[in-house]
Amino acid sequence: MKLAIIGLANSGKTTVFNALTRGHAEVATYSTAALEPNVAIVKVP
């Protein structure tokens, strides 16, 4: 299954991504270098 988090700029998408995946994706106020999507694989019980 593939999922995507979409929303307005600066709405907390990366923060939610990090919380769900226990990841460490860079969270910035405005990131122009975010050309690559954050990708994670998570086991769901």
N, C-alpha and C positions, 0 to 999 in steps of 0.2 A: 504494500500500500504506500502511496506517496501522498504527502500532505504539504501544503504551503501556507505560510502566514503572510497575509497581505494587509496593507493598511496605509494610512497617511504617513508622511514623513514625520519623524520624531514622535511617533505614537507608542513606542515601547515594543516594537516587534522583536528586536534583538534581545531585549531583556526577557521576554516571554520565551523565546527560543532557548536562551541560556538556562532558564528555570526548568523547562521541560526536558532538556537533554543533558543537564548538568555540565554544559559546555562553557567555554571561555571565549566566545566570539567577542570581538572588539565592540564596545559600546561607546559611541561618541555623539556629541551634540549634532554635528553635521560632518559626515564622512564622505568625501569625494572619492575615496579609494575603494569604496564598496562595490566594485564592479563584479566581483566573484560572489556567488551566493554562498551562504553558510549551509553546509550539509552535515547531517548527523544520522547515525544508525542507532536506534534505541530498541531494546527488548521490551515488549509489552506483556505483562503477566496475564 
